[in-house]
Amino acid sequence: MARILITSAIPYINGIKHLGNLVGSQLPADLFARYMRARGHEVMFICATDEHGTPAELAAAKAGKPVEEYCAEMHQVQADLARGFRLSFDHFGRSSSQRNHRLTQHFAGRLAENGLIQEVSEKQVFSIDDNRFLPDRYITGTCPNCGNTNARGDQCEECTKQLDPTDLINPRSSISGSTNLEVRETKHLYLRQRALKDKLETWIDSKTDWPVLTTSIAKKWLNDGDGLQDRGITRDLYWGIPVKKGDAPWPGMEGKVFYVWFDAPIEYIAGTAEWADANGLDDAAWERWWRTDKGASDVTYFQFMGKDNVPFHTLSFPATILGSGEPWKLVDYLKSFNYLNYDGGQFSTSQGRGVFMDQALSILPADYWRWWLLSHAPESSDSEFTWENFQASVNKDLADVLGNLVSRVTKFAKSKLGETIPAGGTFGPQETALIADLGARIQVYEALMEQMEVRKAAAELRAIWVIGNEYLQSAAPWSVVKTDPEQAQAQVRLALNLIRVYAILSQPFIPDAAATMMAAMGSEDWSWPADIGAAMRALPAGAAFSVPENLFRKITDEERADWQKRFSGIRA
């Protein structure tokens, strides 16, 4: 049994996430967590809400609520939606937790002790009309690298280049749109990332199994232009983690907070500590996942995120970990994703364009969305959600292939052979061939899941469903029952066992349907079919089964047209 630590990029507190956010981090991470648990491994799957920074303050002000109250409410909204999509986090934490406060301040203190924090007088953009310093995310302008006119002051989403607000051409306030800006002097703390370049480069070069997308982005940020830059880790804000060296005040930094991108990834560790607290466990329970001197040396750590988050997770967060000089666990494998586009354009939280998580669940159950998103995951390139493709995938894959098999088998078995697993007959050449084919395909499926090849694994799972249908079509127990009832019993027994096996294999993708299938077979045995021959004989003859409700209904053309129209505009 392996020990598997999984973290998904933590979603920002401001607003409900769209389907592109979901498939770029949380959903594939959940797929992997569910699969690893199904294989018997010990899994710790952590996520949280990212709650600090100016956007939270502004959203709270717009809602007329204190920022603490706003964040608590939105955390609950996001936690409820995560449950709605069956995301199986061991803990869904909050970056505003006291655990994260203490750990962030601890890391800052260690970095300072190691000479990796520098106090810098810098010029920062001040909006005269807004009467406030503008944090980098609330300055918009033209990217000096690629010319994108809507680049943010911390990063250009088009070319992914890390920026400072003063780099922008024709900057404007993202709050008011005002260009009445001036540069004023203030003091901030900088993490001396350049001093860690050699360590970071050696570490990145050692990750020879990382996806090309991950490695290419990391090396681009490490070496392009002037290479790795020192990075400011404090901001002039109210809402955030107060700047301290551990428990001690930091002279000259009064009233400042740590930059959200400094404290957010530390929440992966803090979230695991929150998990221990929530379960009445001591610090040793979470330290065994994160401290290599306390048991984490045998942990394999996987991170999941969209490509825009890769630079911070391959450079800035590792710089914090390495710079601390303490034995913290570094990520072993970072799975990154391209973007999911929406119906000829882009999903956009800021513009409210696309289908958002709450809207999706309001029209169809989670499994429909999980299947489409994972089977179309934007791995090697960007992919696009269209309503036509979504309808076709649901109707053909889920309804016609899997749902149809379950319905045909259970209804026929009940009407012709009764409501218990039939005992008669023995498996013949067709059944033996199916079992052999199934065993070979499961091995391919396992390999793809372990390699986190999400789309290919979905395609292989669908192929596994298809061979069951092909067997039924060829064996035709509804005809055989008229001439050889004993043989028909064996065929149906095999098919009912096949449904149980399909439940186990499909559970990482479509957990609700899998649970329905398993319950219909009257079984609670979720053990992985490592011995497929035994697995296809697992249901005892004479045990009761039932006919489940229709696993998946088809999407009509009228529904598709209605949804396409309904979600073509801008979400308020």
N, C-alpha and C positions, 0 to 999 in steps of 0.2 A: 504494500500500500504506500503510495507516494503522498507527500504533503504539498498541496497546490494552493498558492496564494494568488488571488485574482482581484485586480482593481479596474474599475471602469472610470474613465474621465468624469469628474464630478460636474453635474449640470449647474449652470448659474441659476440663482434663486429667482431672477427677474423674468417671470412669465412661464407659460406652459411650453414645453418643448415640442417641436414638430417631428415628423417621422424620419427626417434626415438626421436629426440629432440622435434619435433612438437607435437607428441602424449603424451609426458611426461609432458607437461605444457600448452602451448598456446592453443592447439586445444580443450582439455576438458574444459579449462577455458572459451573459446568462446562458447562452447555448453551451459554451465551453464548460461553465461551472456545472450545469446539469449533466453533461456528458461525463465529466470527471467523477462526479458523485455516483453516477450510474455504474461506473467501472470499479467502484469500491474505494476510491481515494478519499483522503481527508482534505476537505476544501474549505478555505476561508475566502468569501466573496464580499468585498467591501465597496460601498459607494456612499455618497453624501450629497448634500446641497452646498454649493459654493456661494457664501452669503455676504462677503465683504465687498467694499468698493463703492464708487460713486453711483453706478446704475441702481444698486439697491436703495441708496439714499433717495435718489430721484423718484424711483417707482413708489417708494413709501410716501414721499411728499405728494405725489400725484394722487395716491389713494387716500390721502388725508390721515395717515396713521404713523405712529412712531415706527422707526425702522426695525426695532426689535420685534414689535408686534407683527409687522408686515412679513418679516422673514419667517417667523414662527408659523404664520398662516400658510405661506407659500410652501414651506417645507412639508406641511401636512398634505397640501394639494399634490405635490410631486410624489410623496410617499404613497398616497392613495392611487395615483396613476401608475406607479411602478407595480403595485399589487395588481392593478387591473390588467396590466400586460404580463403578469405572472413572472416578474423579475425576482429571482430567488436570492436576493441579498441576504447574507448572514447578518448584516447590519447596514442600515441606511442612515448615516450620521449627519452632522451639521458642522461646517467649518467654523462656526461661531461658538463651538463648545469650549468649555473650560479646559478640556484635554488639549484641544488644538492651541488655545492661548498658551498653555504652559510649554508644550512641545516647540512651538514656533519661537517663543522667547528663549528656550533652551538652545535651540540650534543657532540662533543669532548670537548668543553668548559664546558658544563654542567657536563659531566662525571668527568672532572678534578676538578671542584668546589666541587663535591660530594666525592672526595677522591678515585675515581675509576680508575684513570690513574696513572700508575707508570712508571718512566723513568728507563730503564734497560740497563746496558752495557752487550752486548751479543756477542757471537762469531758467525760470519756469513761466509758462504762459499764464497770464492773468487776464480774465475777461472783465473789462470795466463795466459793461452792461449787466453782467451776471453778478458782479462784485464778489468774485471768488477765483482762486486758483483752479485751473482746469486740469484734472488728472488726464493722463494720456488717452484713455478710452473715450473722453468727451471732447476731443479735438479731432476734427475731420479736415482732410485736405487732399492734395495731390501727392501721390507716392513719388519720391524722387528716383525710384528704381525702375518702376514699370509704367508710371503715368496714370494709374488708377485714381480717379478724382474723388473716390469715397474711402480712401485709406484712413484707418484710425491712427491715433497717436502712439499706439504701442506696437501695431502690426498691420501690414497690408494683407488683406484676405486674398487678394488676387495672386501675388507672387510669394506670399508668406514671409517676406523680409521683416525682420525685427526693426522697429523704428523708435525714435524719440520724437516727442511732439514738435520740437524745433526743427526737425528734419523736413516736415511737411511744407509743401508749396501752397500758397494761398490758404492758410489755415482759417478755420471758422469754428465757433462754438457749436458743439452738437446739442447743447441745451437750448439755445435761443437762435442759433444761426448767425449770431453777431460776428462781424469781422473786426470789431473794435477791441482788439487784443493788444496787450503789451507784454514784454518780458520783464519779470522782476526776479530779484535774487532771493534764494532760500537755501537752506542746508538740508542735505539728505545723506542717507547711508547707502553705500554701494558695495555689492558683493564683487570681489576681485576675481571674476571668472577667468580672466586671462592668465592669472597665476596658476590656474588649474587646467590649462589647455592640454598639456602633455598627458596628464592623468586621464582626462576625458577622451582624448584621441585614442589612447591605448585601450581604454575600456570599450569604446565604440568599435574599434578595429577587431576586438576579440569576439564580437557578436556576429559571427559569420553566417548564422542561420536566420538572421532577421530578414523580414520582407525587404525587397529592393526599395519600396516606397519609404519605409522607415529610415533605412541607412542613407539613402540619397539626400533626404531632407536634413538629417543630422549632420552629414558631412558638408552639405552646402552652407549651413549656418555656422559650422565650425571654421570653415576656411574661406568663404567668399569675401571679397573685398578686403577689409581690414581684419577679417577673421572674428573670432570670439571677442565680444566686448564685455567690459565690466557693466554691471546692471544695477540700477537703483532699486532698493528694496523697501523704501519708505515713501509715504504720501502724506500730504496735508489734508487729512479728513477726520471726521468725527467717528465714523463707523468702521471699526476694524480692531485688530489686536494691537494694544498699546506697545510702543517701542520700549523694550527693556532688555537688559543683559541677564537672562535667566530671571531671577527674582529682583535684581537690582535695577534702580533707575538708570537711564542713559542720559547723562548731562547734555543739554543742548537739543534733545529730541522730544522735549515736552510737547504734548498736544499732537504728536505725529503717530501714525499707525503703520504697520507693515503693509507693504504692497500685496494686494490680493494674490498675485501670482507667486509670491514667496510663501505665503501661508497655505494656499489651497492644496498643493500636493502633499504637504505635511499632514493634511487631514486623512490621507490614506492610513497613516500610522495611528493618528489620533482616533480615527473611526474604529480601528480594531481595539483600541483601549476603551472606547465607548461601548463596544460590544461586550468586553469583559465586565465593565461596570454594570451594564444592563442585565447581565446574567449572574451577578453576584460573585464574580471570579476575581482573583488577585492579579497583580501586574504580570506575574509569570505566565499567565494564560495568553496574554497578547504579545509579550516579549519573545515567546518561542516562535512567533511568526516573523519578527522583525529584527531581533538582535542575534547576530551570528554567534555571539559568545553565550547565548542562552537558549540555543536549540534551533535557530533558524538556518543553520548551515545546510540542513537537509531539505529546506523549502525551495521549491521552484516557483518563481514569481513571474506572473504574466500581467501585462497591462494592455488595455484596449482603448483606442481613441481615434478620433478623426485626424486627418493629416495636419490640420491647423494647430493641433495641440502637441505635435511631435517635438518641435524645437525645445519647448519648456521641459519636456519629460526626458529628452536625451542630453540636454545641456544644463539648464538652470537647476532642476531638482537634483540630478546627480551631482552637480557642483556643491549643492548644500550638503548632501550626504557625504561625499568624499571629503569636503572641506572641514566637516565636523571632526574628522579624525577618529570617529567612533565606529564600532562594528555593526552598522546598520545594513540591512539587506538591500541590495540594488536589484533592479529589474533584470530578469534573465531573458525574457522575450517580450518585445513590444509589437503588438499587432495593430497596424494603422490602416485606416480606410480613407478612400477618396470620398467625393461628395455624391449624395443622392440629389438629383435635380427633380423638378416638379413640372410635369405637363408642359414642356416647351420653355420653361424658365428655371428659376431657382427657388428652393425653399428659403424662407427668410423669417426669422423671429422678429427682427426689428420692423419689417414691413408687413408682418402678419400674412405672408403668402404661403399657401399650401395646406396640408392637412395636419392638424395638431393632435396630440395624443388623446385629449379629452373628446375631440370631435370624432376621431377614428372609433373609439370605444362606444360612442353614442349610436353608431350605425351598424357595426358588426362586432362579434366577439373577438377576443385577442388573437386566437389561433389563426384567423384569416390573415391578419396583418403580420403576425410573426412569420408565417410561411412565406408570404410574398416578399417581405423585406429581407429575410435571410437567404432565400433562394435567388434574390437579385442583389445581394450585398455588393457595394461598390469597392471591390478589392483591387483588381488590376487597373481599373480606370473608373471614371465617374459613371454612374448609371442613372436611369431616369424612370420616375414613376409616371405611368399613364393609366388612366382609368380603364382603357381597353385591355391593356396588358394585365392589370390587376384582376379584372373580370375573367379573362381567359385562364389565368393561372388558378384562381379559386375554383372555377367550374371544371376545368380539366384535371388538375392535379388532385385537389382535395375532394371534390364531389364525385367526379367520374371514376377516378382511380381508387383512392382509399375508401371514401364513403360508400361507393357502390359495392366494393368487395364485402365490407362488413355487413351491409344491409342484405345483400344476396345470400350470403352464407347463413346468417342467423335466422332470417325469415324462412329460408328453405328448410333448415335443420329443424326448426320448431314445427313447421307445418307437416313435415313428412316423417320426422324421426323422434319428435318429442322435445322436452325442455331440459334434457340432461345430455351430457357428452356421450355419444354412442360408443358401444364397446366392440361391435362386430368387425370382422374382416382384418386383414393385415395390409401393410403398405406394400405396393407393387413397384414396378420399374419407374412409373411416372412420379410417384411420391419420393422414391429414392433419388431420382434425378433433381427434383425440386429442392430437396434437403441439401444436396451437394452444391447446387447453384447458389442457394441461399447462404451457405457457409462461406463460399468464396467471396460473394458480394459483401457480406458483413465484414470480412477482413479488409476489403477495400474501403468500406465505410469507416471502419475504425481508424485506419491509417489517415484518411482525410480529416477526420475529426481531431485526431491528435496533432496533425499539422496545421489545424485551424484554417483549412481550405473550405470556407463556409459554403460558397456556391457549389463547388464540386461535391461536397458532402450532401447537400440538399438534392442534387441531381442523382447521386447514387442511392439515396433513400427512396426517391421516387421510382428509380429502376427496380428497387427491391419490392416496392408495392406492385409494380407492373408485372413482375414474374408470378406473383400470386394470382393476379387476374388471368394471366395466360394459362396458368395451370388449371384454374377453374374452367376456363373456356375449353381447354383440351380434354380434361377429365369428364366434364359434364355430368356431375352426380345426379342432376335432375332427370337425366335420361337413364343413367346406370341403375338408379333406384328401382326402375320398372323391371329390369332384367337380372340384376345381381345386387339385392339389397345389402348383403354383407359388405361387398366392395364399396357401395355408396356410403355405408357407415364409416369405413376407414377413411374415405376421401373427406367426408365432413369432419371427422375427428381431426384430421390433419389441418383442415382449413380453420377450425376453431382454435387450434393451437397456434396457427399462423397469426391469427388476430392478436393473441397475447404477445407473441414475439414482435409484431408490428407496434404494439403499444409501447414496449420497452425501447425499441429502436427509435420511435418517433417522439418520445417524451421530451427530449431536449428542444425539438422544434415546436411541437404542438401539444403542450402538457395537458390542456383540458380534454382534448379529444382522446389522448392516450389514457387518461384516467377513466374516461367513459368506456373505452374499449376494454380495459382491464376489469372494470366493475362488471361489465356485461358478461365477461368470461367467468365471473364468480371467483376471481383470483386476487390475491394480494402479494403474489410472488413477483417482485420486480428484478430478480437476479438476472444479470446480463447473460445472454445466450452464448456463452463461450463454447459449450458443447451443443451444437445446433441439433444434432440427432436426439439428444436427451430433451432439449427445449421443445422440440416438436412432438414430444410425448408427455409433456409436463402436466397437462390437465388430466386429472383422474377420470376414468370412465365412470359414468353415473353421477358425476357432479353437475350441479345445475348451472345453466347459462341463461341469459336473457337477450331479448332483441332491443338494442339501444335505440333511443330517439335518433332521428336522422343526424348523422355526425356533422355534415356540412350541407347547407342549402345553396342552391345556385343563385348567382346574382343576375337579375333580369336586365334586359337592355334598357327598360324604363328606369330602373334604379340607377344604373350606371350613368345615364344621361342626366338624371336629376342631381346626382352627386357631383358630376363634372361641372354642372352649372352652378350648384350651390357653393362649391369651393373654388370657383374661378376668380373671385374677387379678393378683397383685402379683409382680413379678420380685424374686427374692432379691438 
